[in-house]
Amino acid sequence: MVGTRRRLRLACAALLVAVLTAGCDTKSQFEPSLPPEAGFRVDGGVLKLWTGTPCAGVIGLTLVFDSGTKQSTQQVWTAPQPGVLLERMDLLASTGGSVPDTAGPLQVQTPLPAGYDWTKAGSIVLYVNGPTSYGATADVAQVLRESAQHPSSDYLFGKSGWLDASGVQRENTKSFLTICTPDPNP
C-alpha cells in the first residue's frame, strides 16, 4: 500500500510538472515572431547601416557595442520631433568617430568615448527610437571581414546573411523582420 501511494504521488507530480511545463511560454511578451534584422557593411572605412525598409518618425538611434560586457559603450543620435525618415546612414569611420555631415538631421548626442576603437568590439546592437521597431544585432568581426567580398548593394542582415534589395524584399516577414516592419503574427 505504501509503495502504491508513493508511485501515485510520483505519477501525479510528474503529470503536474508536464502540465506546467507545457503551459509555460518561454518567449518574451514583446518578442517578435521572427528575428529582427538590420543591414551593416563597411565601405571605404565607413560603417554603414541599412534598415532594410524605411523607418518613419525616427527621433533617435543608438548603437551599443559589446552590450552586456565591461567594455560596453554606446553612441546616440537624435533628431527633433516629428522625427526623420531613416533607411540608410553612414555611422562611423573605422578610424573612430562619427562620419561628419552624413547623418542629415540625425545628430550625435552622445559620442563614443575618446580613443574608443569600435572595430575591436565583438558586437553591435542597434535601437531606433520613435517608430515601433525592434533592436538588431551584428557581429563586428564578420562585417569587417566579409564586406569587401560582397557587392556594395549587399548588407549583412545578421543570421540571414548578405542580402541586396531583392533578398530583403523576398525574406522580410518570411524569415526575418526588418527593424521597422510590423510583426505580421503578433
C-alpha positions as CSV (number, residue, x, y, z in Angstrom):
1,M,0.0,0.0,0.0
2,V,2.8,2.4,0.9
3,G,4.5,1.6,-2.4
4,T,1.3,2.2,-4.4
5,R,0.8,5.6,-2.7
6,R,4.4,6.6,-3.4
7,R,4.1,5.6,-7.1
8,L,0.8,7.5,-7.3
9,R,2.3,10.6,-5.7
10,L,5.3,10.4,-8.1
11,A,3.0,10.0,-11.1
12,C,0.9,13.0,-10.0
13,A,4.0,15.1,-9.5
14,A,5.3,14.1,-12.9
15,L,1.9,14.9,-14.5
16,L,1.8,18.3,-12.7
17,V,5.4,19.1,-14.0
18,A,4.4,18.1,-17.5
19,V,1.3,20.2,-17.5
20,L,3.0,23.3,-16.0
21,T,5.9,23.0,-18.4
22,A,3.7,22.7,-21.4
23,G,1.7,25.7,-20.3
24,C,4.8,27.9,-19.9
25,D,5.6,30.4,-22.7
26,T,9.3,30.9,-22.8
27,K,9.0,33.7,-25.4
28,S,9.1,37.3,-24.1
29,Q,5.8,39.1,-24.2
30,F,7.1,41.7,-26.7
31,E,9.4,39.5,-28.7
32,P,8.5,39.5,-32.4
33,S,7.5,36.2,-34.1
34,L,10.6,36.4,-36.4
35,P,14.1,37.6,-35.7
36,P,14.6,41.4,-36.3
37,E,17.5,42.3,-38.6
38,A,19.2,45.4,-39.9
39,G,21.9,45.5,-42.5
40,F,25.5,46.6,-41.8
41,R,28.6,46.8,-44.1
42,V,31.9,48.7,-44.2
43,D,32.9,50.6,-47.4
44,G,35.9,52.8,-47.6
45,G,36.5,52.5,-43.9
46,V,32.9,53.6,-43.0
47,L,30.4,51.5,-41.1
48,K,27.1,51.8,-43.0
49,L,23.5,51.0,-41.9
50,W,20.6,49.9,-44.0
51,T,17.3,49.4,-42.1
52,G,16.0,47.2,-45.0
53,T,12.8,49.1,-45.1
54,P,12.2,52.8,-44.2
55,C,11.7,53.8,-40.6
56,A,9.5,56.9,-40.4
57,G,9.5,59.3,-37.5
58,V,12.9,58.4,-36.1
59,I,13.8,60.7,-33.2
60,G,16.8,58.7,-32.0
61,L,19.3,56.0,-33.0
62,T,21.5,54.1,-30.5
63,L,24.4,51.8,-31.3
64,V,25.7,49.7,-28.4
65,F,29.0,48.0,-28.8
66,D,29.7,44.9,-26.7
67,S,26.3,45.0,-24.9
68,G,26.3,43.4,-21.5
69,T,30.0,43.4,-21.0
70,K,32.5,45.6,-19.1
71,Q,33.6,47.0,-22.5
72,S,30.0,48.1,-23.4
73,T,29.7,51.6,-24.8
74,Q,27.3,53.4,-27.0
75,Q,26.8,56.2,-29.4
76,V,23.4,58.1,-29.6
77,W,22.0,60.2,-32.4
78,T,18.9,62.3,-32.1
79,A,16.5,64.3,-34.3
80,P,13.8,66.8,-33.4
81,Q,10.1,65.9,-33.5
82,P,8.3,64.8,-35.6
83,G,11.4,62.7,-36.5
84,V,13.0,61.8,-39.8
85,L,12.8,59.1,-42.4
86,L,15.7,56.6,-42.0
87,E,16.7,53.9,-44.3
88,R,20.4,54.3,-45.0
89,M,23.1,56.0,-42.9
90,D,26.8,56.3,-42.6
91,L,27.6,55.6,-39.0
92,L,31.2,55.6,-38.1
93,A,34.7,55.8,-39.6
94,S,36.9,52.8,-38.9
95,T,39.5,55.4,-37.6
96,G,37.0,56.3,-34.9
97,G,34.3,58.8,-34.5
98,S,31.2,59.8,-36.5
99,V,31.2,60.4,-40.2
100,P,30.7,64.1,-40.4
101,D,27.7,65.6,-42.2
102,T,26.3,62.3,-43.5
103,A,23.6,61.7,-40.9
104,G,21.5,64.6,-42.1
105,P,19.0,65.7,-39.5
106,L,20.2,62.9,-37.1
107,Q,23.0,64.5,-35.0
108,V,25.4,62.8,-32.5
109,Q,24.0,63.4,-29.0
110,T,26.4,61.0,-27.2
111,P,29.6,60.3,-28.9
112,L,31.8,57.2,-28.4
113,P,34.5,57.7,-25.7
114,A,37.6,59.4,-27.0
115,G,40.0,56.8,-28.4
116,Y,37.4,54.0,-28.5
117,D,38.0,51.6,-31.4
118,W,34.7,50.1,-32.4
119,T,36.4,47.8,-34.8
120,K,37.7,45.8,-31.8
121,A,34.2,45.3,-30.4
122,G,32.5,41.9,-30.7
123,S,29.0,43.0,-31.4
124,I,26.8,46.0,-32.4
125,V,23.2,46.3,-31.1
126,L,21.1,48.9,-32.9
127,Y,18.0,50.5,-31.5
128,V,15.7,53.0,-33.2
129,N,13.5,55.4,-31.2
130,G,10.3,56.9,-32.5
131,P,8.5,54.4,-34.6
132,T,7.5,51.0,-33.4
133,S,10.7,49.0,-34.0
134,Y,12.9,46.2,-32.8
135,G,16.6,46.0,-31.9
136,A,19.0,44.2,-34.2
137,T,22.5,42.8,-33.6
138,A,25.5,42.4,-35.8
139,D,28.9,40.7,-35.4
140,V,31.5,43.4,-35.9
141,A,34.3,41.0,-37.0
142,Q,32.1,39.4,-39.6
143,V,31.0,42.8,-41.0
144,L,34.7,43.9,-41.2
145,R,36.0,40.6,-42.6
146,E,33.3,40.0,-45.2
147,S,32.2,43.4,-46.5
148,A,34.8,43.5,-49.2
149,Q,33.7,40.1,-50.5
150,H,30.2,41.4,-51.4
151,P,28.9,44.0,-53.8
152,S,28.2,47.4,-52.3
153,S,24.5,46.7,-52.7
154,D,24.7,43.8,-50.2
155,Y,24.5,44.3,-46.4
156,L,24.9,41.7,-43.6
157,F,21.5,41.1,-42.1
158,G,22.6,39.1,-39.0
159,K,21.9,35.4,-39.3
160,S,20.0,36.0,-42.6
161,G,23.4,36.7,-44.3
162,W,24.3,39.1,-47.0
163,L,21.3,40.5,-48.8
164,D,20.6,43.0,-51.6
165,A,17.2,44.8,-52.0
166,S,15.5,41.9,-53.7
167,G,16.7,39.5,-51.0
168,V,15.4,41.8,-48.2
169,Q,12.1,42.2,-50.0
170,R,11.8,38.4,-50.5
171,E,12.7,37.4,-46.9
172,N,11.2,40.3,-44.9
173,T,8.2,38.8,-43.0
174,K,9.1,35.3,-44.0
175,S,12.5,34.5,-42.3
176,F,13.1,37.8,-40.5
177,L,11.7,41.3,-39.9
178,T,13.4,44.5,-40.8
179,I,13.6,46.6,-37.6
180,C,10.7,48.8,-38.5
181,T,8.4,46.2,-40.1
182,P,5.3,45.4,-38.0
183,D,5.1,41.9,-36.8
184,P,2.6,40.0,-39.1
185,N,2.0,37.4,-36.3
186,P,1.8,39.4,-33.0
